[in-house]
Amino acid sequence: MKGFILNKLIENRVEIDETYSGQKDLEKLTNSTLTAMAEKLVKTRKEYDESGREDIPVWNVPTIFAPRDGEWEEISDFINSVRILVKPVTNPIGGSESTKGQVTAEYIHSQKILLYLNQESLNKVNKVLFKEGVVAYDVYFELYYIFYTTLLHELQHTYDIWRSKGNAINKQSTKKYSDSQTKYKEIRSKVRANLTPHELQAAGNHEKRYLNLPHEINARFTQALHNLTLVSLDWDTFDDIKAPWEEVYREFKSKFVGWRFLGDKNKRRLTQRVAKMYQEASENMKKGTEKYTKDELDSVSENRNRIKSILKEGFKPSLFLEGVDRNTCDCCKYFDFSHTQAGAYYGGLTHPLYHELEKGIRHELKYVSPKRYIEEIARGFGMSYDETMKSNAINWDTVKEYAQKMKNGVEFPIGYYKRGGSQEGRHRALAAMELGCNAIPVVLFTDVSRDEGKQIATKYKDLPRETLNRIYQEKGYDEISDLDWRTLRSYVDYRL
């Protein structure tokens, strides 16, 4: 029945030009652009060093062109006919967003992408850029986490502008929308605390209109699809398998920015589109071996079996140690577990339910082998453990300094880890390795979707506080706080 429903979604869809291979082309173009940006940054820094100048700029990335080289399955005409300039700049209006972008296109064959970033992100890039012996590879990883999804979003805009001859954006800007946008800019220029309820409502209404513009929906679809797990790994056979449709669809809705503000018609169209991509990804798995000869397939099979053997012997699906707590963790003494430290950095440890329901994030205190932690970080970067240990991503002077401070009784902040995303604490983990540690604490970040938040509230809505305390204590928390309890009651009263 589920397969029938999925097939009907695909058969009855509104015809759309995007394909799975086209999506992969745009992702590859995004990656190539960031690689070129990293190389340009490092080259610029070295030119300043060689000139003997001391006024090296804090941020200097000359505008670059998106690369045209490479093999493209679907966007080669677009790549060859459009010059795309990419320029990172500091955000002129500030804001808490780590980065956002803007496309300007006076002509469809010459377009510019501005990538705005805040001071925090700027500092992270500079910290890597001005390390001794820095190479483009090191800078690339920092740029990836800051810019990748935003740049992918903006490149989708440039692609839409080119293939629609400008109509993808120009024809969506009605006079009513332009007036709303002008008013919105006026409101944004004011201090939020001074805004009237009417102005706040007007700003919210405009943001909803913006999120429903077709070209914006298209770009956010590309972003959400990039973050989807369409193919997963079978941990029993170590073969690629198609992820279950129900999980893919649930994940898509949680990754699509502004899903809850879309109308039913747009939601149906997007469901049809992701179902189409899901099917194409499945077909792509089947056709992946057709271009190889028998000898090549035998060689691939031999290497694959070797990799399976290595994985089965040395790699466990779980990163974290079982049966370890703060009392049995041998190197927890080197880390600060106080409320002022852990609670300040990771509010989800002291207010778990509030963060799940309102912030969409879960903080969990876990324990991990320092070496295993570095292996997992390396795997996320597409590097081996040995490559990571030799790379400029590690400052061994810092590692030695931390190890000595640990021995002297200094307690360090606990690091964090987010699967497939960011991390902090590799130097602390390596310092712990130097001291022969078997286990260190780390805070696991996990996104909580709106649907999952609703399920949590529904599950707990009728339970007394004492029972909830017991449940969260079994999960490793102290107990739920007053803020947690108020948040749950408010959620149940007004949002269920």
Backbone hydrogen bonds, N-H to C=O, Kabsch-Sander energy under -0.5 kcal/mol:
donor,donor_aa,acceptor,acceptor_aa,energy
5,I,1,M,-2.3
6,L,2,K,-2.2
7,N,3,G,-2.4
8,K,4,F,-2.2
9,L,5,I,-1.9
10,I,6,L,-1.6
11,E,7,N,-2.7
12,N,8,K,-2.2
13,R,10,I,-1.0
23,Q,19,T,-2.1
24,K,20,Y,-2.0
25,D,21,S,-2.0
26,L,22,G,-2.0
27,E,23,Q,-2.1
28,K,24,K,-2.2
29,L,25,D,-2.4
30,T,26,L,-2.3
31,N,27,E,-2.1
32,S,28,K,-2.5
33,T,29,L,-2.2
34,L,30,T,-2.0
35,T,31,N,-2.1
36,A,32,S,-2.2
37,M,33,T,-2.2
38,A,34,L,-2.4
39,E,35,T,-2.3
40,K,36,A,-2.2
41,L,37,M,-2.4
42,V,38,A,-2.4
43,K,39,E,-2.3
44,T,40,K,-2.4
45,R,41,L,-2.4
46,K,42,V,-2.4
47,E,43,K,-2.2
48,Y,44,T,-1.9
49,D,45,R,-2.0
50,E,46,K,-2.7
51,S,47,E,-1.4
52,G,48,Y,-0.6
52,G,49,D,-1.1
53,R,48,Y,-1.1
56,I,54,E,-0.8
64,I,86,V,-2.1
66,A,84,I,-2.5
72,W,70,G,-0.6
79,I,75,I,-2.7
80,N,76,S,-2.5
81,S,77,D,-1.2
82,V,78,F,-1.4
83,R,109,H,-2.5
84,I,82,V,-0.7
85,L,83,R,-0.6
85,L,111,Q,-2.8
86,V,64,I,-3.0
87,K,113,I,-2.7
89,V,115,L,-2.8
91,N,117,L,-2.2
94,G,91,N,-1.1
100,K,116,Y,-2.0
102,Q,114,L,-1.8
104,T,112,K,-2.7
107,Y,110,S,-1.1
110,S,107,Y,-1.5
111,Q,83,R,-2.4
112,K,104,T,-2.9
113,I,85,L,-3.4
114,L,102,Q,-3.0
114,L,112,K,-0.5
115,L,87,K,-2.5
115,L,113,I,-0.5
116,Y,100,K,-3.1
116,Y,114,L,-0.7
117,L,89,V,-1.6
118,N,98,S,-1.5
122,L,118,N,-2.1
123,N,119,Q,-2.5
124,K,120,E,-1.6
125,V,121,S,-1.9
126,N,122,L,-2.3
127,K,123,N,-2.2
128,V,124,K,-1.4
129,L,125,V,-2.8
130,F,126,N,-2.2
131,K,128,V,-1.6
134,V,131,K,-1.4
138,D,135,V,-0.9
139,V,135,V,-1.4
140,Y,136,A,-2.7
141,F,137,Y,-1.3
142,E,138,D,-1.0
143,L,139,V,-2.4
144,Y,140,Y,-2.7
145,Y,141,F,-1.7
146,I,142,E,-1.4
147,F,143,L,-3.4
148,Y,143,L,-0.6
148,Y,144,Y,-1.9
151,L,147,F,-3.2
152,L,148,Y,-2.6
153,H,149,T,-2.1
154,E,150,T,-2.2
155,L,151,L,-2.7
156,Q,152,L,-1.8
157,H,153,H,-1.4
158,T,154,E,-2.1
159,Y,155,L,-2.3
160,D,156,Q,-2.5
161,I,157,H,-2.7
162,W,158,T,-2.2
163,R,159,Y,-2.4
164,S,160,D,-1.7
165,K,162,W,-1.0
166,G,161,I,-2.8
167,N,164,S,-1.5
169,I,166,G,-0.9
170,N,166,G,-2.0
171,K,167,N,-1.1
172,Q,169,I,-1.3
173,S,169,I,-0.6
173,S,170,N,-1.0
174,T,172,Q,-1.3
178,S,174,T,-2.6
179,D,175,K,-2.6
180,S,176,K,-1.9
181,Q,177,Y,-2.4
182,T,178,S,-2.2
183,K,179,D,-2.1
184,Y,180,S,-2.2
185,K,181,Q,-2.3
186,E,182,T,-1.7
187,I,183,K,-2.1
188,R,184,Y,-2.6
189,S,185,K,-1.1
190,K,187,I,-1.6
194,N,191,V,-1.8
195,L,192,R,-1.7
200,L,196,T,-2.4
201,Q,197,P,-2.2
202,A,198,H,-2.4
203,A,199,E,-2.4
204,G,200,L,-2.2
205,N,201,Q,-2.6
206,H,202,A,-2.0
207,E,203,A,-2.2
208,K,204,G,-1.9
209,R,205,N,-2.1
210,Y,206,H,-2.7
211,L,207,E,-2.2
212,N,208,K,-0.9
212,N,209,R,-0.7
213,L,210,Y,-1.4
216,E,213,L,-0.5
217,I,213,L,-2.5
218,N,214,P,-2.3
219,A,215,H,-1.8
220,R,216,E,-2.4
221,F,217,I,-2.0
222,T,218,N,-1.8
223,Q,219,A,-1.9
224,A,220,R,-2.6
225,L,221,F,-2.7
226,H,222,T,-1.8
227,N,223,Q,-1.2
228,L,225,L,-1.3
230,L,228,L,-0.9
232,S,241,I,-2.7
234,D,239,D,-2.6
235,W,233,L,-0.7
238,F,234,D,-3.6
241,I,232,S,-2.5
243,A,230,L,-2.3
248,V,244,P,-2.2
249,Y,245,W,-2.9
250,R,246,E,-2.1
251,E,247,E,-2.5
252,F,248,V,-2.6
253,K,249,Y,-2.1
254,S,250,R,-1.5
255,K,251,E,-2.0
256,F,252,F,-1.9
257,V,255,K,-0.7
259,W,256,F,-1.5
261,F,258,G,-1.5
262,L,259,W,-1.7
267,K,263,G,-2.1
268,R,264,D,-2.3
269,R,265,K,-2.1
270,L,266,N,-2.4
271,T,267,K,-2.1
272,Q,268,R,-2.2
273,R,269,R,-2.1
274,V,270,L,-2.6
275,A,271,T,-1.9
276,K,272,Q,-1.9
277,M,273,R,-2.3
278,Y,274,V,-2.2
279,Q,275,A,-2.1
280,E,276,K,-2.4
281,A,277,M,-2.6
282,S,278,Y,-1.6
283,E,279,Q,-2.4
284,N,280,E,-2.3
285,M,281,A,-1.4
286,K,282,S,-1.3
287,K,283,E,-2.1
288,G,284,N,-0.8
289,T,286,K,-0.5
290,E,287,K,-1.4
292,Y,289,T,-1.4
297,L,293,T,-2.4
298,D,294,K,-2.5
299,S,295,D,-2.2
300,V,296,E,-2.6
301,S,297,L,-2.8
302,E,298,D,-2.3
303,N,299,S,-2.4
304,R,300,V,-2.6
305,N,301,S,-2.4
306,R,302,E,-1.8
307,I,303,N,-2.4
308,K,304,R,-2.6
309,S,305,N,-2.2
310,I,306,R,-2.1
311,L,307,I,-2.8
312,K,308,K,-2.9
313,E,309,S,-1.9
314,G,310,I,-2.9
315,F,311,L,-2.3
321,L,367,Y,-3.1
324,V,321,L,-0.5
328,T,325,D,-0.6
329,C,325,D,-1.5
330,D,328,T,-0.6
331,C,439,A,-1.1
332,C,329,C,-1.1
334,Y,331,C,-1.4
335,F,332,C,-2.0
336,D,412,F,-2.6
337,F,335,F,-0.7
341,Q,338,S,-0.6
342,A,338,S,-2.1
343,G,338,S,-0.7
343,G,339,H,-0.9
344,A,339,H,-0.6
345,Y,341,Q,-2.3
346,Y,342,A,-2.8
349,L,346,Y,-2.1
350,T,347,G,-0.8
351,H,347,G,-2.5
355,H,351,H,-2.0
356,E,352,P,-1.9
357,L,353,L,-2.3
358,E,354,Y,-2.9
359,K,354,Y,-0.8
359,K,355,H,-0.6
360,G,355,H,-0.9
361,I,355,H,-1.9
362,R,446,T,-2.3
364,E,362,R,-0.5
364,E,444,L,-1.8
366,K,364,E,-0.6
366,K,442,V,-3.2
368,V,440,I,-2.4
373,Y,369,S,-2.3
374,I,370,P,-1.9
375,E,371,K,-2.4
376,E,372,R,-2.1
377,I,373,Y,-2.0
378,A,374,I,-2.6
379,R,375,E,-2.3
380,G,376,E,-1.8
381,F,377,I,-1.2
382,G,379,R,-1.1
383,M,378,A,-2.9
388,T,384,S,-2.1
389,M,385,Y,-2.2
390,K,386,D,-1.2
391,S,387,E,-0.8
391,S,388,T,-0.8
394,I,391,S,-1.3
396,W,394,I,-0.8
399,V,395,N,-1.8
400,K,396,W,-2.3
401,E,397,D,-2.2
402,Y,398,T,-2.7
403,A,399,V,-2.4
404,Q,400,K,-2.2
405,K,401,E,-2.2
406,M,402,Y,-2.6
407,K,403,A,-2.0
408,N,404,Q,-1.5
409,G,406,M,-1.6
410,V,405,K,-2.6
412,F,334,Y,-2.9
412,F,410,V,-0.5
415,G,441,P,-0.6
416,Y,424,E,-1.5
417,Y,443,V,-2.4
418,K,422,S,-1.8
419,R,445,F,-0.5
421,G,418,K,-2.3
424,E,416,Y,-2.2
429,A,425,G,-2.4
430,L,426,R,-2.4
431,A,427,H,-2.1
432,A,428,R,-2.1
433,M,429,A,-1.9
434,E,430,L,-2.1
435,L,431,A,-1.2
436,G,433,M,-1.9
437,C,432,A,-2.5
440,I,368,V,-2.2
442,V,366,K,-2.2
443,V,415,G,-2.5
444,L,364,E,-3.0
444,L,442,V,-0.6
445,F,417,Y,-2.8
446,T,362,R,-1.7
448,V,360,G,-2.2
449,S,447,D,-0.5
453,G,449,S,-2.6
454,K,450,R,-2.3
455,Q,451,D,-2.0
456,I,452,E,-2.4
457,A,453,G,-2.4
458,T,454,K,-2.4
459,K,455,Q,-2.2
460,Y,456,I,-1.9
461,K,457,A,-1.2
463,L,460,Y,-1.5
468,L,464,P,-1.9
469,N,465,R,-2.6
470,R,466,E,-1.8
471,I,467,T,-2.3
472,Y,468,L,-2.6
473,Q,469,N,-2.1
474,E,470,R,-1.9
475,K,471,I,-0.9
476,G,473,Q,-1.2
477,Y,472,Y,-2.5
485,W,481,S,-2.2
486,R,482,D,-2.6
487,T,483,L,-2.3
488,L,484,D,-2.3
489,R,485,W,-2.3
490,S,486,R,-2.5
491,Y,487,T,-2.5
492,V,488,L,-2.6
493,D,489,R,-2.2
494,Y,490,S,-2.3
495,R,491,Y,-2.3
496,L,491,Y,-0.7
496,L,492,V,-0.5
